[in-house]
């Protein structure tokens, strides 16, 4: 199955979508604006990767995203 297009959704919803897809048999996901328009594109990539390849929960993926987002702020301040 392939799902494409649509508006940017909040990060948590995008991670839930990825998790639900993988849980129901998808072998990967393809995201555009939910990555590139995120506050932390690298954090979203890491979080989605963890869902797809490590089968982490949405809660754990959110922690990965938030951690990466915090690193970005620390680097900017530092």
Buried (B, 14 or more C-beta within 10 A) or exposed (E): EEEEEEEBEEBEEBBBBBBEBBEEEBEEBEBEEBBEEBEBBBBBBBBBBBBBEEEBEBEBBBBBBBEBBEEBEEEEEE
